[in-house]
């Protein structure tokens, strides 16, 4: 009951904020509203807070801006046109572009076809094709849905191959490579148009069995081979008097090494000494996700009674298929909001990078998707904010790239544009809410900012950033962007909280 009541309060606040923003133009004609001069008390408080933190900011590269939506005025700024590293605030740009391209009701699809145009005999006399368009949310249950759809058609046999087509995205699939970075802040799983379980393999090694250790890989595909090597009996040590054995067992954490062979199969080698009657769990990136997907579907079909005479294969990168000439069998469709919500609210880097590639592929400007995205971004900025074109550089979708730069002023301009868009409500609901959920769940609790700040966070070892929307006690709505680059990340976050609290309490 407590959770339900809390959620209802949140919904009320959410729709009140939407109402305030949608009526901002009318509010300017209301004589009961404050004049711009009334913000002097607020700006004075913000100035005082900044002054208290002068020692920290002295060695900080920063950009700050606060904008009143009700009055269409910038009410506070410090170095607003200074482009600095935004970290995960980059995800605001990524999701803004996605919504601008496809809207908020778009569904991202994975489609199934066959080159057999007559399946009345309930046999696919040919290949079964799976075409991916970047749905990074797929789980094992989605494979069951593929099986269900085929069985609903009465299919009991496939004479050809299971062909996975991931060519909607280009190579390379490694974010570090296509971003052009010099150092890797955090590795991400391969970004591919067909993926399963976030392109991660869960590997369980169990020695609580007689004989060789038992190894389990989740999710399973015959494209992955696990080789257990040198998991011998642990070494025992003697005490100093050489009188007793088995004083201490010497074990080593098994080492895991993955390599793709000539067939595209991923061979995972586990080596080291593991104590008996124990188990280990670790994760590896799926290094050939598209072939893996084909193998996983193949395995699911066979295990559910559909005979497959062919093999599972990945469509080569240099090949394309004209699906308009094929028989459409079915699809899995997911709301694009599922991906954007996870990317923004929980700052999921893997989801954001999939959106980056998706945006570039949808734009279709260049076969190299990193180039396509850059041209697309420049076009959008030039069309809407031509005077800001030198205030942004984006090389990935998540903000892991240290080469990314953006100014607070440009972030405000983008948020202003979003506030007048048809997708604003979806965008707003994708942001973390102070004191409630996402990356802001534990921040600003018990303050005026709690439940009144909708924002995206950003963090590197030398970056802290926060940008989004604030509603104050009087119902006024503010856009804000706080970007700090320097060595005091913890202090920056405290400062961001206090800035939001002052604005919310105004």
CORNORGI-V38662 format. One record per helix or strand of 2 or more residues. SS is the DSSP state (~ for helix, > for strand). FROM is the first residue (numbers start at 1). TO is the last residue. If there is no record, write none. Layout:
BEGIN
((SS;FROM;TO) (SS;FROM;TO))
END
This chain:
BEGIN
((~;2;22) (~;24;27) (~;36;52) (~;54;57) (>;61;68) (>;73;78) (~;87;102) (>;107;114) (>;123;124) (>;128;132) (~;140;152) (>;157;158) (>;162;165) (~;175;179) (~;197;199) (>;200;206) (>;214;218) (>;224;229) (>;235;236) (>;249;250) (>;255;260) (>;266;271) (>;279;285) (~;289;303) (>;307;308) (>;312;314) (~;323;325) (>;327;335) (~;336;345) (~;349;363) (~;369;384) (~;386;391) (>;392;393) (>;405;406) (~;408;419) (~;424;429) (>;432;433) (~;438;440) (>;453;460) (>;463;471) (>;477;485) (~;489;505))
END
